[in-house]
Amino acid sequence: MSNIQIPAQTKQIKEQRQSVKRLAIILIASVFIVEASVMGIMTWLPTSSRVAASLLDATLLSLLLFPVFYYLLLRPLVQNIARHKVIEADLRIAAVAFEIKDPTIITDADGNIIRANQKFLTKTRYTMDEIEGKNPRIFKSGMHDERYYQQLWNTLLQQGCWSGEIRIKTKEDRILHPYWLTITAVKNDKGETTHYIGIYNF
């Protein structure tokens, strides 16, 4: 698998489409209600020339619709742009930190590798293309039994993190010196695990 879980992406796309539909319905209903209100107001005002009535109608319509469009479209758009700028800055910082830190891999929620930093690739002698979508079990050294890995996963699933000594092997089957591996679950705002980050410390 690449990047994030497909079911999560599909769910997010559906939620976004539903939000757009709801917004469209609210805007159409708002325009209808405001126009009906303006027409009602116009009937109470003294008759005037056709041009003056059209200008008054347009002015009232604009004044009443502006707050609706501001709170439903303009303000969220400005907030979204500001939020994206913060996210972009955070991503740039994270990208630098990711490359200068210890050997690190990131997997999706199913444990399949989606990214590894250069230090990890250098240590294991793999390329990103060779390990992307693969499970980290390809690095197993054979020096830990299945019970060890079962306890690792049980702890990770229950507590959201695990730390312990690990031995991994390179592409040439050379077993590397012991690493202290820390695996941390990354969760979304709903508490669902979306990724795992594994950091190999000397």
Secondary structure in CASP SS format (residue, H / E / C, confidence):
PFRMAT SS
TARGET T0000
AUTHOR 0000-0000-0000
METHOD secondary structure of the structure
MODEL  1
M C 1.00
S C 1.00
N C 1.00
I C 1.00
Q C 1.00
I H 1.00
P H 1.00
A H 1.00
Q H 1.00
T H 1.00
K H 1.00
Q H 1.00
I H 1.00
K H 1.00
E H 1.00
Q H 1.00
R H 1.00
Q H 1.00
S H 1.00
V H 1.00
K H 1.00
R H 1.00
L H 1.00
A H 1.00
I H 1.00
I H 1.00
L H 1.00
I H 1.00
A H 1.00
S H 1.00
V H 1.00
F H 1.00
I H 1.00
V H 1.00
E H 1.00
A H 1.00
S H 1.00
V H 1.00
M H 1.00
G H 1.00
I H 1.00
M H 1.00
T H 1.00
W H 1.00
L C 1.00
P C 1.00
T C 1.00
S C 1.00
S C 1.00
R H 1.00
V H 1.00
A H 1.00
A H 1.00
S H 1.00
L H 1.00
L H 1.00
D H 1.00
A H 1.00
T H 1.00
L H 1.00
L H 1.00
S H 1.00
L H 1.00
L H 1.00
L H 1.00
F H 1.00
P H 1.00
V H 1.00
F H 1.00
Y H 1.00
Y H 1.00
L H 1.00
L H 1.00
L H 1.00
R H 1.00
P H 1.00
L H 1.00
V H 1.00
Q H 1.00
N H 1.00
I H 1.00
A H 1.00
R H 1.00
H H 1.00
K H 1.00
V H 1.00
I H 1.00
E H 1.00
A H 1.00
D H 1.00
L H 1.00
R H 1.00
I H 1.00
A H 1.00
A H 1.00
V H 1.00
A H 1.00
F H 1.00
E H 1.00
I H 1.00
K C 1.00
D C 1.00
P C 1.00
T E 1.00
I E 1.00
I E 1.00
T E 1.00
D E 1.00
A C 1.00
D C 1.00
G C 1.00
N C 1.00
I E 1.00
I E 1.00
R E 1.00
A E 1.00
N C 1.00
Q H 1.00
K H 1.00
F H 1.00
L H 1.00
T H 1.00
K H 1.00
T H 1.00
R C 1.00
Y C 1.00
T C 1.00
M H 1.00
D H 1.00
E H 1.00
I H 1.00
E C 1.00
G C 1.00
K C 1.00
N C 1.00
P H 1.00
R H 1.00
I H 1.00
F H 1.00
K E 1.00
S C 1.00
G C 1.00
M C 1.00
H C 1.00
D C 1.00
E H 1.00
R H 1.00
Y H 1.00
Y H 1.00
Q H 1.00
Q H 1.00
L H 1.00
W H 1.00
N H 1.00
T H 1.00
L H 1.00
L H 1.00
Q H 1.00
Q H 1.00
G C 1.00
C E 1.00
W E 1.00
S E 1.00
G E 1.00
E E 1.00
I E 1.00
R C 1.00
I E 1.00
K E 1.00
T C 1.00
K C 1.00
E C 1.00
D C 1.00
R C 1.00
I E 1.00
L C 1.00
H C 1.00
P C 1.00
Y E 1.00
W E 1.00
L E 1.00
T E 1.00
I E 1.00
T E 1.00
A E 1.00
V E 1.00
K E 1.00
N C 1.00
D C 1.00
K C 1.00
G C 1.00
E C 1.00
T E 1.00
T E 1.00
H E 1.00
Y E 1.00
I E 1.00
G E 1.00
I E 1.00
Y E 1.00
N E 1.00
F C 1.00
END
